Amino acid sequence: MTIRFLLSLLAVLAVTGSAAGQTGRDPIKADNARFGDPTSIARVYQDYLYGVIKEIKKDEMVLEKTKFGVDQTLILDSKTKYIQDGKPASHDGLKVGDKVWVDVKTKKKTGELLAKKVVTGVMPTGNP
């Protein structure tokens, strides 16, 4: 009799345990409606390095306020593309204090960061 009781108790617990999470209510909505969905904001810049230009020369640029918390030196070369306000630009359009997003590539041999694309200004919708 006790074995039957234990088996029936286990059966009841197994059935009610699996249904406990199903309440019939709508899922809880995120509490960030005021700021929008954080996963959709600036998705095109998700893999870019953000920073503020601290120093700029012909062949290199130093960024501050990066995700690494320290100044980052980026190498600029003839293949680096510049985009300002969604339109092609040049190196001459950049100045100290500009906020930039940089598509970087790490050189395998030296570990230096090479800037492939430097984006600044207001970006229209779409990919940079």
C-alpha positions in Angstrom: 0.0 0.0 0.0 2.8 2.4 0.7 4.4 1.7 -2.6 1.2 2.4 -4.5 0.8 5.6 -2.5 4.4 6.7 -3.3 4.0 5.9 -7.0 0.7 7.8 -7.3 2.3 10.7 -5.4 5.2 10.7 -7.8 2.9 10.6 -10.8 0.9 13.6 -9.5 4.1 15.6 -8.8 5.4 14.8 -12.3 2.2 16.0 -13.9 1.9 19.2 -11.9 5.6 20.0 -12.0 5.7 20.1 -15.8 2.6 22.3 -16.0 3.6 24.8 -13.4 5.4 27.1 -15.9 2.3 27.2 -18.2 0.1 29.9 -16.6 -1.8 30.9 -19.7 -0.7 34.6 -19.4 1.1 36.6 -22.0 4.9 36.8 -21.6 6.3 39.7 -19.6 7.2 42.6 -21.8 10.6 44.3 -21.5 10.6 47.4 -19.2 12.6 49.5 -21.7 9.8 50.9 -23.9 11.0 54.4 -23.4 14.4 53.7 -24.9 13.4 51.1 -27.5 14.8 47.7 -28.1 18.5 47.8 -27.2 19.3 44.9 -29.6 18.1 46.9 -32.7 19.8 50.2 -32.0 22.9 50.7 -34.1 23.1 47.1 -35.2 25.2 48.1 -38.2 27.9 49.4 -35.8 27.9 46.5 -33.5 31.3 45.2 -34.5 32.9 48.6 -35.0 35.2 50.3 -32.5 33.8 53.5 -31.1 35.9 56.3 -29.8 36.7 60.0 -29.8 39.6 61.3 -31.8 42.4 62.4 -29.4 45.1 62.8 -32.0 45.2 62.4 -35.8 48.1 62.2 -38.2 48.5 61.2 -41.8 49.1 57.5 -41.1 47.7 57.0 -37.6 44.8 58.0 -35.3 44.6 57.8 -31.5 41.1 57.2 -30.0 40.1 57.8 -26.4 36.9 56.6 -24.6 37.0 53.2 -26.3 35.5 50.0 -25.0 38.9 49.0 -23.8 39.1 51.9 -21.4 42.5 53.0 -22.7 43.6 55.0 -25.7 43.8 53.0 -28.9 46.2 53.7 -31.8 44.9 52.9 -35.2 46.9 52.6 -38.4 45.6 54.5 -41.4 46.6 53.6 -45.0 45.7 54.3 -48.5 42.9 51.7 -48.5 41.1 53.2 -45.4 37.7 54.5 -46.4 36.1 57.6 -44.8 32.4 58.2 -44.5 30.9 61.4 -43.1 27.1 61.8 -42.8 26.6 58.8 -45.0 28.7 60.1 -47.9 32.2 59.4 -49.0 34.7 61.8 -47.4 38.5 62.2 -46.9 41.0 62.1 -44.1 41.1 65.9 -44.1 37.5 66.0 -42.8 38.4 64.5 -39.5 39.5 66.6 -36.5 40.3 66.1 -32.8 37.1 65.6 -30.8 35.1 63.9 -33.5 33.1 60.8 -32.5 33.9 58.0 -34.8 33.0 54.3 -35.4 35.9 52.4 -37.0 35.8 49.0 -38.7 39.2 47.6 -37.7 41.3 44.7 -38.7 44.1 43.3 -36.5 47.4 42.6 -38.2 48.4 39.1 -37.4 52.1 39.6 -37.2 52.2 42.8 -35.2 48.8 42.9 -33.5 48.3 46.5 -34.6 44.8 47.7 -35.4 44.3 48.8 -39.0 41.4 51.0 -39.8 39.4 49.7 -42.8 36.6 52.2 -42.6 36.1 55.3 -40.5 32.5 56.6 -40.0 31.5 59.9 -38.5 28.5 62.2 -38.4 24.8 61.2 -38.8 24.2 58.0 -40.7 21.1 57.6 -42.8 19.3 54.3 -42.4 21.0 51.4 -44.1 24.4 49.8 -44.0 27.5 52.1 -43.8 
